[in-house]
Amino acid sequence: MDAERTGVFFWRYRRASAWQRDTWRFLYRTLIEERHWAVLEQDRVLLEALPADADQHEHLYQHDLGLVRLRRLLRARAEQQSASAPPA
């Protein structure tokens, strides 16, 4: 949201209809919802504990190379669009 705060949104969505929708809602409310909130709480605690410059000191593994490549592609695209944008 700004230099000191972030906004996080978690989708809780599953497309279903008729008896499948009723079954999903029953399973969610009786079994899954408690686990869902436990995981969201873990995420909240983790995000609040991260230092402001956490993204500058990542230690990525070999299997994270796809993430690194995607970030580089997005950065290059943003720089390209920024350079070609008319001055404001």
N, C-alpha and C positions, 0 to 999 in steps of 0.2 A: 504494500500500500504506500509506503514511503521508506525513508532510509532506516527507520527504527522498527517498523511493523510490517507484517506480511499477512496476506489473506489466503486462507485455505478453504477449499470447498470439496466435500466428498460426496460423490453421487451414490445414492442408494436406489438403484433402478433396475428392474428386471421386467422385460416385456412378457406378459402372459395374459391369457383371457380364460373366461369360464372357470371350470373346475381347477385348472392349473393355477390360475391366479389365487383362488381360495386356498389351495394347498400351499402355495408359496407364502402367502400371508400368514397362515397357521404356523408353518415351519419357522418363518422369520421371527414371529412374536414369541414362540415357545422355546426356540433353540438358538437361533442365530443372533438375535438382537443383542443379547448380553455380551456375546463374544465380539460383535461389531463395535459396541461402545468401548469395550476393553482395549481393542486395537486403536481406536481413535484417541483414547486417553493416552496410550503409550506414544502415539505420534505427537500429541500436544506437548507432553513432557519433553520429548526429544527436541522438538522445534524450539521450545522456550529455553532449553539449555545450550543451544548452539551459539557460538560466538558470532558476532556481526560479520566477521570475515571468513566464516567457515568454508565458503565456496572457493576461497583462494588457497586453501591447504588441503585439498582432497588427496586421498591415497587410493587410487583406482586399481583394480585388478585387471588381468588380461581380458577377462570376459566383459569388461566395461568399455572396450575399444569402440564399440558401436555408439555408445553414449558420447564419447569424445569426438567421434567423427560427426555425429549429428550436431553437436554444439558448434564445431568448426564450420559446418555448412550453414547453420543458421546465422552465425556471426558474420560470415562472408556475405551472405544474402542481405543482411541488415546494413552492412557497410556499403554494399553496392547500391541499395535503394537510397541510403542516406546521401551518397555522392551524386546520384542522378536526380535527386529532389531539387526543385527550384528553390532558390534562397527565399527565406521568409521575410 
